[in-house]
Amino acid sequence: MMPGGSKAIFAVLLLAVFISILFLCQPDAKLAEVCFSANCVMAEVADTPAKRAQGLMFRDALGENEGMLFVFDADGFYGFWMKNTNIPLDIIWLDRNFTVVHIESAAPCPGDACESYTSGQPARYVVELNTGFAEQRCIKVGDSANITV
């Protein structure tokens, strides 16, 4: 029999594994490895209007090394909001050369009047990760990403 603290740790670990399996087994989910220097994550690819519109809405957790990669057909000023998004996120905009052009930390928005986050520079890709990812790994504007699909 496990002591009380061990049971709680086991339950948290089991839940984390279950959530990770659900995240990685989304129907039609295409995955990409996104690396900022040696800091890599597996990101679900949102490369259609429907997938980009859905984004990470209604999800209650995101694994430590998981995220979402938004792929657009052309350079542009792509706005993101946190409506129906339950996870605080870092939003990282990349240009066509995979250079970081803007970073925002965004909190969930419980109401209808949600702030919109937009890069001040054109971007082609956007990566959403758990909040604090960029700061903890010292990712800044001008850094490069490497993306492998």
PyMOL CGO cylinders between C-alpha atoms (Angstrom):
from pymol import cmd
from pymol.cgo import CYLINDER

trace = [
    CYLINDER, 0.00, 0.00, 0.00, 1.31, 3.45, -0.94, 0.3, 1, 1, 1, 1, 1, 1,
    CYLINDER, 1.31, 3.45, -0.94, 1.57, 6.27, 1.58, 0.3, 1, 1, 1, 1, 1, 1,
    CYLINDER, 1.57, 6.27, 1.58, -0.81, 9.20, 0.95, 0.3, 1, 1, 1, 1, 1, 1,
    CYLINDER, -0.81, 9.20, 0.95, 1.81, 11.41, -0.73, 0.3, 1, 1, 1, 1, 1, 1,
    CYLINDER, 1.81, 11.41, -0.73, 2.90, 8.61, -3.05, 0.3, 1, 1, 1, 1, 1, 1,
    CYLINDER, 2.90, 8.61, -3.05, -0.69, 8.00, -4.10, 0.3, 1, 1, 1, 1, 1, 1,
    CYLINDER, -0.69, 8.00, -4.10, -1.09, 11.66, -5.03, 0.3, 1, 1, 1, 1, 1, 1,
    CYLINDER, -1.09, 11.66, -5.03, 2.16, 11.67, -7.02, 0.3, 1, 1, 1, 1, 1, 1,
    CYLINDER, 2.16, 11.67, -7.02, 1.16, 8.45, -8.79, 0.3, 1, 1, 1, 1, 1, 1,
    CYLINDER, 1.16, 8.45, -8.79, -2.27, 9.90, -9.63, 0.3, 1, 1, 1, 1, 1, 1,
    CYLINDER, -2.27, 9.90, -9.63, -0.72, 13.09, -11.04, 0.3, 1, 1, 1, 1, 1, 1,
    CYLINDER, -0.72, 13.09, -11.04, 1.77, 11.10, -13.13, 0.3, 1, 1, 1, 1, 1, 1,
    CYLINDER, 1.77, 11.10, -13.13, -0.97, 8.81, -14.41, 0.3, 1, 1, 1, 1, 1, 1,
    CYLINDER, -0.97, 8.81, -14.41, -3.12, 11.81, -15.34, 0.3, 1, 1, 1, 1, 1, 1,
    CYLINDER, -3.12, 11.81, -15.34, -0.16, 13.46, -17.14, 0.3, 1, 1, 1, 1, 1, 1,
    CYLINDER, -0.16, 13.46, -17.14, 0.48, 10.29, -19.18, 0.3, 1, 1, 1, 1, 1, 1,
    CYLINDER, 0.48, 10.29, -19.18, -3.23, 10.02, -20.04, 0.3, 1, 1, 1, 1, 1, 1,
    CYLINDER, -3.23, 10.02, -20.04, -3.43, 13.66, -21.16, 0.3, 1, 1, 1, 1, 1, 1,
    CYLINDER, -3.43, 13.66, -21.16, -0.25, 13.30, -23.23, 0.3, 1, 1, 1, 1, 1, 1,
    CYLINDER, -0.25, 13.30, -23.23, -1.65, 10.22, -24.96, 0.3, 1, 1, 1, 1, 1, 1,
    CYLINDER, -1.65, 10.22, -24.96, -4.90, 12.05, -25.70, 0.3, 1, 1, 1, 1, 1, 1,
    CYLINDER, -4.90, 12.05, -25.70, -2.98, 15.06, -27.04, 0.3, 1, 1, 1, 1, 1, 1,
    CYLINDER, -2.98, 15.06, -27.04, -0.77, 12.98, -29.31, 0.3, 1, 1, 1, 1, 1, 1,
    CYLINDER, -0.77, 12.98, -29.31, -3.63, 10.79, -30.53, 0.3, 1, 1, 1, 1, 1, 1,
    CYLINDER, -3.63, 10.79, -30.53, -5.90, 13.53, -31.82, 0.3, 1, 1, 1, 1, 1, 1,
    CYLINDER, -5.90, 13.53, -31.82, -7.62, 12.33, -35.01, 0.3, 1, 1, 1, 1, 1, 1,
    CYLINDER, -7.62, 12.33, -35.01, -5.73, 13.51, -38.10, 0.3, 1, 1, 1, 1, 1, 1,
    CYLINDER, -5.73, 13.51, -38.10, -3.11, 15.13, -35.88, 0.3, 1, 1, 1, 1, 1, 1,
    CYLINDER, -3.11, 15.13, -35.88, 0.07, 15.95, -37.75, 0.3, 1, 1, 1, 1, 1, 1,
    CYLINDER, 0.07, 15.95, -37.75, 3.03, 16.54, -35.45, 0.3, 1, 1, 1, 1, 1, 1,
    CYLINDER, 3.03, 16.54, -35.45, 6.16, 18.62, -35.82, 0.3, 1, 1, 1, 1, 1, 1,
    CYLINDER, 6.16, 18.62, -35.82, 9.24, 18.92, -33.68, 0.3, 1, 1, 1, 1, 1, 1,
    CYLINDER, 9.24, 18.92, -33.68, 9.90, 22.58, -32.93, 0.3, 1, 1, 1, 1, 1, 1,
    CYLINDER, 9.90, 22.58, -32.93, 13.31, 23.40, -31.48, 0.3, 1, 1, 1, 1, 1, 1,
    CYLINDER, 13.31, 23.40, -31.48, 14.61, 26.66, -30.10, 0.3, 1, 1, 1, 1, 1, 1,
    CYLINDER, 14.61, 26.66, -30.10, 18.30, 25.79, -29.75, 0.3, 1, 1, 1, 1, 1, 1,
    CYLINDER, 18.30, 25.79, -29.75, 18.30, 22.58, -27.66, 0.3, 1, 1, 1, 1, 1, 1,
    CYLINDER, 18.30, 22.58, -27.66, 14.76, 23.20, -26.30, 0.3, 1, 1, 1, 1, 1, 1,
    CYLINDER, 14.76, 23.20, -26.30, 12.46, 21.00, -28.36, 0.3, 1, 1, 1, 1, 1, 1,
    CYLINDER, 12.46, 21.00, -28.36, 8.74, 20.33, -28.17, 0.3, 1, 1, 1, 1, 1, 1,
    CYLINDER, 8.74, 20.33, -28.17, 6.34, 18.12, -30.10, 0.3, 1, 1, 1, 1, 1, 1,
    CYLINDER, 6.34, 18.12, -30.10, 3.70, 20.38, -31.59, 0.3, 1, 1, 1, 1, 1, 1,
    CYLINDER, 3.70, 20.38, -31.59, 0.39, 19.52, -33.15, 0.3, 1, 1, 1, 1, 1, 1,
    CYLINDER, 0.39, 19.52, -33.15, 0.25, 21.18, -36.58, 0.3, 1, 1, 1, 1, 1, 1,
    CYLINDER, 0.25, 21.18, -36.58, -2.67, 23.52, -37.31, 0.3, 1, 1, 1, 1, 1, 1,
    CYLINDER, -2.67, 23.52, -37.31, -2.36, 24.05, -41.06, 0.3, 1, 1, 1, 1, 1, 1,
    CYLINDER, -2.36, 24.05, -41.06, -5.98, 24.42, -42.18, 0.3, 1, 1, 1, 1, 1, 1,
    CYLINDER, -5.98, 24.42, -42.18, -8.45, 27.22, -41.43, 0.3, 1, 1, 1, 1, 1, 1,
    CYLINDER, -8.45, 27.22, -41.43, -10.53, 24.85, -39.26, 0.3, 1, 1, 1, 1, 1, 1,
    CYLINDER, -10.53, 24.85, -39.26, -7.54, 23.62, -37.23, 0.3, 1, 1, 1, 1, 1, 1,
    CYLINDER, -7.54, 23.62, -37.23, -6.21, 27.16, -36.81, 0.3, 1, 1, 1, 1, 1, 1,
    CYLINDER, -6.21, 27.16, -36.81, -9.63, 28.39, -35.64, 0.3, 1, 1, 1, 1, 1, 1,
    CYLINDER, -9.63, 28.39, -35.64, -9.89, 25.55, -33.09, 0.3, 1, 1, 1, 1, 1, 1,
    CYLINDER, -9.89, 25.55, -33.09, -6.32, 25.88, -31.84, 0.3, 1, 1, 1, 1, 1, 1,
    CYLINDER, -6.32, 25.88, -31.84, -5.98, 24.82, -28.21, 0.3, 1, 1, 1, 1, 1, 1,
    CYLINDER, -5.98, 24.82, -28.21, -9.51, 25.83, -27.24, 0.3, 1, 1, 1, 1, 1, 1,
    CYLINDER, -9.51, 25.83, -27.24, -11.29, 23.76, -24.59, 0.3, 1, 1, 1, 1, 1, 1,
    CYLINDER, -11.29, 23.76, -24.59, -8.17, 21.84, -23.55, 0.3, 1, 1, 1, 1, 1, 1,
    CYLINDER, -8.17, 21.84, -23.55, -7.43, 21.76, -19.85, 0.3, 1, 1, 1, 1, 1, 1,
    CYLINDER, -7.43, 21.76, -19.85, -3.76, 20.78, -20.01, 0.3, 1, 1, 1, 1, 1, 1,
    CYLINDER, -3.76, 20.78, -20.01, -0.74, 20.82, -22.25, 0.3, 1, 1, 1, 1, 1, 1,
    CYLINDER, -0.74, 20.82, -22.25, 2.28, 18.61, -21.58, 0.3, 1, 1, 1, 1, 1, 1,
    CYLINDER, 2.28, 18.61, -21.58, 5.54, 20.28, -20.57, 0.3, 1, 1, 1, 1, 1, 1,
    CYLINDER, 5.54, 20.28, -20.57, 7.14, 19.66, -23.97, 0.3, 1, 1, 1, 1, 1, 1,
    CYLINDER, 7.14, 19.66, -23.97, 4.03, 19.94, -26.12, 0.3, 1, 1, 1, 1, 1, 1,
    CYLINDER, 4.03, 19.94, -26.12, 2.51, 22.77, -28.09, 0.3, 1, 1, 1, 1, 1, 1,
    CYLINDER, 2.51, 22.77, -28.09, 0.75, 23.77, -31.28, 0.3, 1, 1, 1, 1, 1, 1,
    CYLINDER, 0.75, 23.77, -31.28, 2.33, 25.03, -34.48, 0.3, 1, 1, 1, 1, 1, 1,
    CYLINDER, 2.33, 25.03, -34.48, 0.14, 27.27, -36.64, 0.3, 1, 1, 1, 1, 1, 1,
    CYLINDER, 0.14, 27.27, -36.64, 1.21, 27.27, -40.29, 0.3, 1, 1, 1, 1, 1, 1,
    CYLINDER, 1.21, 27.27, -40.29, -0.04, 30.00, -42.62, 0.3, 1, 1, 1, 1, 1, 1,
    CYLINDER, -0.04, 30.00, -42.62, 0.14, 30.12, -46.42, 0.3, 1, 1, 1, 1, 1, 1,
    CYLINDER, 0.14, 30.12, -46.42, 1.60, 33.63, -46.57, 0.3, 1, 1, 1, 1, 1, 1,
    CYLINDER, 1.60, 33.63, -46.57, 3.32, 36.21, -44.39, 0.3, 1, 1, 1, 1, 1, 1,
    CYLINDER, 3.32, 36.21, -44.39, 0.87, 38.31, -42.40, 0.3, 1, 1, 1, 1, 1, 1,
    CYLINDER, 0.87, 38.31, -42.40, -0.15, 39.89, -39.13, 0.3, 1, 1, 1, 1, 1, 1,
    CYLINDER, -0.15, 39.89, -39.13, -1.95, 37.01, -37.42, 0.3, 1, 1, 1, 1, 1, 1,
    CYLINDER, -1.95, 37.01, -37.42, -3.95, 37.81, -34.30, 0.3, 1, 1, 1, 1, 1, 1,
    CYLINDER, -3.95, 37.81, -34.30, -4.65, 35.31, -31.54, 0.3, 1, 1, 1, 1, 1, 1,
    CYLINDER, -4.65, 35.31, -31.54, -7.06, 35.49, -28.64, 0.3, 1, 1, 1, 1, 1, 1,
    CYLINDER, -7.06, 35.49, -28.64, -7.67, 33.27, -25.65, 0.3, 1, 1, 1, 1, 1, 1,
    CYLINDER, -7.67, 33.27, -25.65, -11.45, 32.82, -25.83, 0.3, 1, 1, 1, 1, 1, 1,
    CYLINDER, -11.45, 32.82, -25.83, -12.35, 29.30, -24.65, 0.3, 1, 1, 1, 1, 1, 1,
    CYLINDER, -12.35, 29.30, -24.65, -8.68, 28.58, -24.02, 0.3, 1, 1, 1, 1, 1, 1,
    CYLINDER, -8.68, 28.58, -24.02, -8.19, 27.21, -20.53, 0.3, 1, 1, 1, 1, 1, 1,
    CYLINDER, -8.19, 27.21, -20.53, -4.38, 27.09, -20.55, 0.3, 1, 1, 1, 1, 1, 1,
    CYLINDER, -4.38, 27.09, -20.55, -2.15, 30.16, -20.09, 0.3, 1, 1, 1, 1, 1, 1,
    CYLINDER, -2.15, 30.16, -20.09, 0.16, 30.25, -23.10, 0.3, 1, 1, 1, 1, 1, 1,
    CYLINDER, 0.16, 30.25, -23.10, 3.28, 31.74, -24.58, 0.3, 1, 1, 1, 1, 1, 1,
    CYLINDER, 3.28, 31.74, -24.58, 2.63, 32.74, -28.18, 0.3, 1, 1, 1, 1, 1, 1,
    CYLINDER, 2.63, 32.74, -28.18, 5.73, 32.93, -30.38, 0.3, 1, 1, 1, 1, 1, 1,
    CYLINDER, 5.73, 32.93, -30.38, 5.54, 34.39, -33.91, 0.3, 1, 1, 1, 1, 1, 1,
    CYLINDER, 5.54, 34.39, -33.91, 8.13, 33.27, -36.48, 0.3, 1, 1, 1, 1, 1, 1,
    CYLINDER, 8.13, 33.27, -36.48, 8.84, 34.73, -39.89, 0.3, 1, 1, 1, 1, 1, 1,
    CYLINDER, 8.84, 34.73, -39.89, 9.28, 32.67, -43.08, 0.3, 1, 1, 1, 1, 1, 1,
    CYLINDER, 9.28, 32.67, -43.08, 12.93, 32.03, -42.10, 0.3, 1, 1, 1, 1, 1, 1,
    CYLINDER, 12.93, 32.03, -42.10, 11.86, 30.66, -38.69, 0.3, 1, 1, 1, 1, 1, 1,
    CYLINDER, 11.86, 30.66, -38.69, 13.22, 33.70, -36.85, 0.3, 1, 1, 1, 1, 1, 1,
    CYLINDER, 13.22, 33.70, -36.85, 11.34, 34.80, -33.73, 0.3, 1, 1, 1, 1, 1, 1,
    CYLINDER, 11.34, 34.80, -33.73, 9.70, 38.17, -34.47, 0.3, 1, 1, 1, 1, 1, 1,
    CYLINDER, 9.70, 38.17, -34.47, 7.44, 38.52, -31.40, 0.3, 1, 1, 1, 1, 1, 1,
    CYLINDER, 7.44, 38.52, -31.40, 6.58, 36.81, -28.10, 0.3, 1, 1, 1, 1, 1, 1,
    CYLINDER, 6.58, 36.81, -28.10, 3.52, 37.28, -25.87, 0.3, 1, 1, 1, 1, 1, 1,
    CYLINDER, 3.52, 37.28, -25.87, 2.33, 35.60, -22.69, 0.3, 1, 1, 1, 1, 1, 1,
    CYLINDER, 2.33, 35.60, -22.69, -1.44, 35.25, -22.74, 0.3, 1, 1, 1, 1, 1, 1,
    CYLINDER, -1.44, 35.25, -22.74, -3.90, 34.36, -19.98, 0.3, 1, 1, 1, 1, 1, 1,
    CYLINDER, -3.90, 34.36, -19.98, -7.19, 32.51, -20.49, 0.3, 1, 1, 1, 1, 1, 1,
    CYLINDER, -7.19, 32.51, -20.49, -10.17, 34.75, -21.19, 0.3, 1, 1, 1, 1, 1, 1,
    CYLINDER, -10.17, 34.75, -21.19, -13.34, 33.68, -19.36, 0.3, 1, 1, 1, 1, 1, 1,
    CYLINDER, -13.34, 33.68, -19.36, -15.65, 36.22, -21.02, 0.3, 1, 1, 1, 1, 1, 1,
    CYLINDER, -15.65, 36.22, -21.02, -16.47, 37.48, -24.49, 0.3, 1, 1, 1, 1, 1, 1,
    CYLINDER, -16.47, 37.48, -24.49, -14.32, 40.63, -24.50, 0.3, 1, 1, 1, 1, 1, 1,
    CYLINDER, -14.32, 40.63, -24.50, -10.94, 38.96, -25.02, 0.3, 1, 1, 1, 1, 1, 1,
    CYLINDER, -10.94, 38.96, -25.02, -7.70, 40.73, -25.81, 0.3, 1, 1, 1, 1, 1, 1,
    CYLINDER, -7.70, 40.73, -25.81, -6.18, 40.05, -29.22, 0.3, 1, 1, 1, 1, 1, 1,
    CYLINDER, -6.18, 40.05, -29.22, -2.44, 39.41, -29.44, 0.3, 1, 1, 1, 1, 1, 1,
    CYLINDER, -2.44, 39.41, -29.44, -0.71, 40.32, -32.70, 0.3, 1, 1, 1, 1, 1, 1,
    CYLINDER, -0.71, 40.32, -32.70, 2.88, 40.54, -33.84, 0.3, 1, 1, 1, 1, 1, 1,
    CYLINDER, 2.88, 40.54, -33.84, 4.18, 43.94, -34.89, 0.3, 1, 1, 1, 1, 1, 1,
    CYLINDER, 4.18, 43.94, -34.89, 6.07, 42.17, -37.70, 0.3, 1, 1, 1, 1, 1, 1,
    CYLINDER, 6.07, 42.17, -37.70, 4.82, 39.83, -40.44, 0.3, 1, 1, 1, 1, 1, 1,
    CYLINDER, 4.82, 39.83, -40.44, 4.91, 36.16, -39.50, 0.3, 1, 1, 1, 1, 1, 1,
    CYLINDER, 4.91, 36.16, -39.50, 4.36, 32.87, -41.31, 0.3, 1, 1, 1, 1, 1, 1,
    CYLINDER, 4.36, 32.87, -41.31, 4.30, 30.54, -38.28, 0.3, 1, 1, 1, 1, 1, 1,
    CYLINDER, 4.30, 30.54, -38.28, 3.07, 30.80, -34.71, 0.3, 1, 1, 1, 1, 1, 1,
    CYLINDER, 3.07, 30.80, -34.71, 3.91, 28.45, -31.85, 0.3, 1, 1, 1, 1, 1, 1,
    CYLINDER, 3.91, 28.45, -31.85, 1.78, 28.17, -28.71, 0.3, 1, 1, 1, 1, 1, 1,
    CYLINDER, 1.78, 28.17, -28.71, 3.43, 26.68, -25.63, 0.3, 1, 1, 1, 1, 1, 1,
    CYLINDER, 3.43, 26.68, -25.63, 2.82, 26.61, -21.90, 0.3, 1, 1, 1, 1, 1, 1,
    CYLINDER, 2.82, 26.61, -21.90, 3.22, 30.02, -20.33, 0.3, 1, 1, 1, 1, 1, 1,
    CYLINDER, 3.22, 30.02, -20.33, 6.72, 30.68, -19.11, 0.3, 1, 1, 1, 1, 1, 1,
    CYLINDER, 6.72, 30.68, -19.11, 8.35, 28.45, -21.74, 0.3, 1, 1, 1, 1, 1, 1,
    CYLINDER, 8.35, 28.45, -21.74, 10.05, 31.33, -23.56, 0.3, 1, 1, 1, 1, 1, 1,
    CYLINDER, 10.05, 31.33, -23.56, 11.29, 33.08, -20.41, 0.3, 1, 1, 1, 1, 1, 1,
    CYLINDER, 11.29, 33.08, -20.41, 12.52, 29.88, -18.72, 0.3, 1, 1, 1, 1, 1, 1,
    CYLINDER, 12.52, 29.88, -18.72, 14.49, 28.92, -21.83, 0.3, 1, 1, 1, 1, 1, 1,
    CYLINDER, 14.49, 28.92, -21.83, 15.68, 32.46, -22.60, 0.3, 1, 1, 1, 1, 1, 1,
    CYLINDER, 15.68, 32.46, -22.60, 13.98, 32.54, -26.01, 0.3, 1, 1, 1, 1, 1, 1,
    CYLINDER, 13.98, 32.54, -26.01, 13.92, 36.08, -27.40, 0.3, 1, 1, 1, 1, 1, 1,
    CYLINDER, 13.92, 36.08, -27.40, 13.17, 38.03, -30.56, 0.3, 1, 1, 1, 1, 1, 1,
    CYLINDER, 13.17, 38.03, -30.56, 15.87, 37.32, -33.15, 0.3, 1, 1, 1, 1, 1, 1,
    CYLINDER, 15.87, 37.32, -33.15, 16.39, 33.69, -32.08, 0.3, 1, 1, 1, 1, 1, 1,
    CYLINDER, 16.39, 33.69, -32.08, 15.90, 30.95, -34.66, 0.3, 1, 1, 1, 1, 1, 1,
    CYLINDER, 15.90, 30.95, -34.66, 13.70, 27.89, -34.55, 0.3, 1, 1, 1, 1, 1, 1,
    CYLINDER, 13.70, 27.89, -34.55, 14.16, 24.59, -36.33, 0.3, 1, 1, 1, 1, 1, 1,
    CYLINDER, 14.16, 24.59, -36.33, 10.96, 22.81, -37.39, 0.3, 1, 1, 1, 1, 1, 1,
    CYLINDER, 10.96, 22.81, -37.39, 10.83, 19.19, -38.54, 0.3, 1, 1, 1, 1, 1, 1,
    CYLINDER, 10.83, 19.19, -38.54, 7.50, 17.77, -39.71, 0.3, 1, 1, 1, 1, 1, 1,
]
cmd.load_cgo(trace, "trace")
